[in-house]
Amino acid sequence: MISGSGEGTGSSDAEFTAKGLEPVLREACATAGLDYRGAELLRLGSNAVYRLTSLPVIVRIARDPAVEAEMARAVGVARWLEEQDFPATRVPASIAQPLVVGGLVATFWQSVQETEEYATVGELADLLRRLHWLEEPAFLGLPYFDPLAKLATSLEGLDGIPGEDRTFLEERAARLAKDYDRLDFVLPFGMIHGDANIGNILRHRDGHAVLIDLDGFALAPREWDLIQTAIFYDRYGWHTKAEYAEFVHRYGFDLMNWPGYETLADLRELMMVGWLGHQVATSERSAAEFARRVHSLRTGEGRDEWGPF
């Protein structure tokens, strides 16, 4: 999955590895009345993601123990979207969640299908257009999205990277903060997904596309939900010209024609690099990709060599 920007601020008793998380998974499933035996570990990043074999259920265990309120809000968003008949990941109605086990936060989601199949960027545009027409209810308590605060927290929490890289990223963030404050957004302010990209739209077993990873829902300029698809095409070549044209056609707005595009692109890109920086101490692949991206930011070259995460 192509990931966004996350940071860890708390602590837990469990080591965030497949072996260390097994007792957490076992206890969380027992509390929810589910059988964890045979669970398949799909992903180990900001979250450990498991697919149960006993029922079509996905279990997510967050790396950051401080996200209980955030995950409770995500569950609330999922239930509200179901009431709106909006195509998004669902939560089992019978499970009270989130659960805190071993200092970590576990949530349970209905499995979209038995294999992971991404939908298309055109379908992503359709869902974002539909989402952006919805008026969020006050009871969801959606926060205002503050990218500058989120980026600052992420950079402060970076461990295991060279000091010169940290200084470079902090100075770049400071320059972008000034540019961001001068942006004149043109799309309406309102509810956003917060991490809208091809990695967060899956094909349901019945064929339709659904949005997943709902914990980033917030209130912000809608440009934030378009920026990743634009830079995935424009900067990294992860989408083709035809795919991006389809996205623009179906959403109805080309972010790349907006004067603030480059600033928003630079800021979102820096958030992606900061997120990856949190994994350098535990993953050689992440460390190599982080070094590649920082070099690219320094030189302005090589963005087409970035690999999706």
C-alpha positions in Angstrom: 0.0 0.0 0.0 1.1 3.5 -0.7 1.1 5.2 2.7 0.7 8.7 3.9 2.3 10.4 6.9 2.1 8.8 10.4 4.1 9.2 13.6 4.4 7.4 16.8 4.3 9.2 20.1 3.3 6.7 22.8 4.7 3.5 24.2 3.4 -0.1 24.8 4.4 -3.3 26.3 4.4 -5.2 23.1 7.3 -5.3 20.6 5.9 -4.3 17.2 6.9 -7.5 15.3 4.9 -10.5 14.1 6.0 -12.5 17.2 5.6 -9.7 19.7 2.1 -8.9 18.4 0.7 -12.4 18.5 -0.4 -12.1 22.2 -2.1 -8.8 21.4 -3.9 -10.3 18.4 -5.0 -13.3 20.5 -6.4 -11.3 23.4 -8.1 -8.7 21.1 -9.8 -11.4 19.1 -10.8 -13.3 22.3 -12.4 -10.1 23.7 -14.3 -9.5 20.5 -15.4 -13.2 20.4 -13.4 -14.1 17.3 -11.0 -16.9 16.5 -7.5 -15.6 15.7 -6.0 -19.0 14.8 -4.6 -19.1 11.3 -4.7 -15.3 11.0 -2.6 -14.0 8.1 -0.3 -11.0 8.6 -0.9 -8.8 5.5 1.2 -5.7 6.4 3.4 -4.4 9.2 3.9 -0.7 9.0 2.1 2.1 10.8 -0.4 -0.7 11.5 -0.2 -4.4 11.7 -3.0 -5.7 9.5 -4.3 -9.3 9.8 -6.8 -11.2 7.9 -8.8 -13.8 9.9 -9.6 -17.1 8.4 -12.5 -17.9 10.6 -14.6 -14.9 9.4 -14.2 -12.3 6.7 -12.7 -9.8 9.2 -9.5 -7.6 9.1 -7.8 -6.7 12.4 -5.7 -3.6 12.6 -3.3 -3.0 15.4 -1.9 0.5 15.5 1.8 1.0 16.1 1.1 4.3 18.0 -0.6 3.7 21.3 -1.9 7.3 21.4 -4.4 6.8 18.6 -7.4 5.4 20.6 -9.5 8.6 20.1 -8.5 8.7 16.4 -9.5 5.1 15.8 -12.8 5.5 17.7 -13.6 8.4 15.3 -12.7 6.2 12.3 -15.1 3.5 13.6 -17.8 6.3 13.9 -17.0 7.5 10.4 -17.4 4.0 9.0 -20.8 3.5 10.7 -22.0 6.9 9.5 -20.9 6.2 5.9 -22.8 3.0 6.0 -25.9 4.9 7.0 -25.3 7.1 3.9 -24.9 4.0 1.8 -21.5 5.3 0.8 -19.0 2.7 -0.6 -16.5 2.4 2.2 -15.0 -0.2 4.5 -17.5 -1.4 7.1 -17.1 -2.4 10.8 -18.8 -5.5 12.4 -21.9 -4.2 14.1 -21.6 -6.6 17.1 -18.1 -5.5 18.2 -17.6 -2.6 20.7 -14.3 -1.0 19.6 -11.6 0.1 19.5 -10.0 -2.2 22.0 -6.8 -1.4 24.0 -4.7 -4.5 24.5 -1.1 -4.5 25.8 -1.1 -0.7 25.4 -1.9 -1.0 21.7 -5.1 -0.1 19.9 -7.0 -2.8 17.9 -9.9 -2.3 15.5 -12.0 -4.8 13.4 -13.2 -4.3 9.9 -15.2 -6.3 7.5 -12.9 -7.9 4.8 -13.6 -6.4 1.4 -12.6 -9.6 -0.4 -10.3 -12.6 0.1 -7.5 -11.1 -2.0 -6.3 -7.5 -2.2 -7.3 -5.9 -5.5 -7.0 -2.2 -6.0 -9.7 -0.3 -7.9 -8.9 2.5 -10.5 -8.0 6.1 -10.2 -11.1 6.9 -12.1 -13.2 5.2 -9.4 -11.2 7.0 -6.8 -12.3 10.3 -8.5 -15.9 9.2 -8.4 -15.8 8.4 -4.7 -14.0 11.6 -3.8 -16.5 13.6 -5.8 -19.4 11.9 -4.0 -17.6 12.2 -0.6 -17.0 15.9 -1.0 -20.8 16.4 -1.6 -21.6 15.0 1.8 -22.1 17.3 4.7 -20.5 15.8 7.8 -22.6 15.6 11.0 -21.3 17.5 14.0 -21.3 14.3 16.2 -18.4 12.9 14.3 -16.2 15.5 15.8 -13.9 15.7 12.8 -10.7 17.7 13.5 -9.3 20.5 11.4 -6.4 19.2 9.3 -3.3 21.0 10.2 -0.5 19.7 7.9 2.1 22.0 9.4 1.6 20.7 12.9 1.4 17.2 11.7 4.7 17.6 9.8 6.4 19.3 12.7 5.5 16.4 15.1 6.6 13.9 12.5 10.0 15.5 12.1 10.5 15.9 15.8 10.0 12.2 16.3 12.5 11.0 13.8 15.2 8.8 15.2 18.0 7.0 13.5 18.6 9.4 10.7 21.7 11.5 10.1 21.7 14.9 11.7 22.3 16.7 8.5 19.2 15.1 7.0 17.1 16.1 9.9 18.3 19.7 9.6 17.6 19.7 5.9 14.1 18.4 6.3 13.3 20.9 9.1 14.6 23.9 7.1 12.6 22.7 4.1 9.5 22.4 6.3 10.0 26.0 7.6 10.2 27.4 4.1 7.1 25.5 3.0 5.2 26.6 6.0 5.5 30.2 4.9 4.5 29.4 1.3 1.5 27.3 2.6 0.2 30.2 4.6 -0.1 32.3 1.4 -2.1 29.7 -0.5 -5.5 30.7 -1.9 -7.6 27.5 -2.0 -10.4 27.4 -4.6 -12.2 24.2 -3.8 -14.8 24.3 -0.9 -13.6 23.6 2.6 -15.1 20.5 4.2 -14.7 16.8 4.9 -11.8 15.0 3.3 -10.5 11.4 3.4 -7.1 12.7 4.3 -5.0 10.0 2.6 -6.8 9.6 -0.7 -4.7 7.6 -3.1 -4.8 4.4 -5.2 -3.6 2.3 -2.2 -6.8 3.2 -0.2 -9.4 2.1 -2.7 -10.1 -1.6 -3.0 -12.3 -3.7 -5.2 -15.1 -5.3 -3.2 -15.9 -9.0 -3.8 -19.1 -7.9 -5.5 -17.2 -5.7 -8.0 -17.7 -2.1 -6.7 -14.9 0.1 -5.4 -14.7 1.1 -1.7 -12.6 3.5 0.3 -10.6 2.1 3.2 -8.4 3.6 5.9 -10.8 6.0 7.4 -8.7 7.3 10.3 -7.5 10.4 8.4 -11.0 11.9 8.0 -10.8 15.6 8.8 -12.0 19.1 7.7 -9.8 20.8 5.2 -9.6 22.3 1.7 -10.6 19.6 -0.7 -7.4 20.1 -2.7 -5.7 17.8 -0.1 -7.7 14.8 -1.4 -6.5 15.4 -4.9 -2.8 16.1 -4.4 -1.5 12.5 -4.1 -3.0 11.3 -7.4 -1.5 14.4 -9.0 2.0 13.9 -7.7 1.9 10.1 -8.2 1.5 10.9 -11.9 3.4 14.2 -12.3 6.5 13.5 -10.1 6.9 9.8 -9.7 5.3 8.2 -12.8 3.2 5.8 -10.7 0.1 6.7 -12.8 0.0 7.1 -16.6 -1.1 10.3 -18.4 -4.3 8.5 -19.4 -5.1 7.5 -15.9 -4.6 11.0 -14.6 -6.7 12.5 -17.4 -9.5 10.0 -16.4 -9.2 11.1 -12.7 -9.4 14.8 -13.7 -12.4 14.2 -16.0 -14.4 12.2 -13.5 -13.7 14.5 -10.5 -14.1 17.7 -12.5 -11.0 19.6 -11.5 -7.3 19.5 -12.5 -5.3 20.4 -9.4 -2.1 20.8 -11.6 -3.7 23.9 -13.1 -4.1 25.6 -9.7 -1.3 28.2 -8.9 -0.8 26.6 -5.5 -0.1 23.1 -6.8 3.7 23.1 -6.5 3.6 24.3 -2.9 1.0 21.7 -1.9 2.9 19.0 -3.8 6.1 19.9 -2.0 4.4 19.8 1.4 2.7 16.5 0.7 5.9 15.0 -0.6 7.8 16.1 2.6 5.1 14.5 4.7 5.6 11.2 2.8 9.4 11.4 3.4 8.9 12.1 7.1 6.5 9.1 7.4 9.1 6.9 5.8 11.8 8.2 8.1 10.1 6.6 11.1 10.8 3.2 9.6 14.5 3.5 8.9 15.6 1.9 12.1 13.6 -1.3 11.6 13.6 -1.8 7.8 16.6 -1.8 5.4 14.3 -1.3 2.5 12.7 1.8 4.1 16.2 3.1 5.0 17.4 2.8 1.4 14.2 4.5 0.1 14.4 7.3 2.7 18.0 8.0 1.7 17.0 8.0 -2.0 14.1 10.4 -1.4 16.2 12.8 0.7 18.9 12.9 -2.0 16.2 13.6 -4.5 14.8 16.5 -2.5 18.3 18.0 -2.2 19.2 17.7 -5.9 15.7 18.0 -7.5 16.5 14.9 -9.5 15.5 11.2 -9.4 11.9 11.5 -8.3 11.0 9.0 -11.1 13.1 6.4 -9.1 11.0 6.6 -6.0 9.3 3.4 -5.0 5.7 3.2 -3.6 5.3 2.3 0.1 
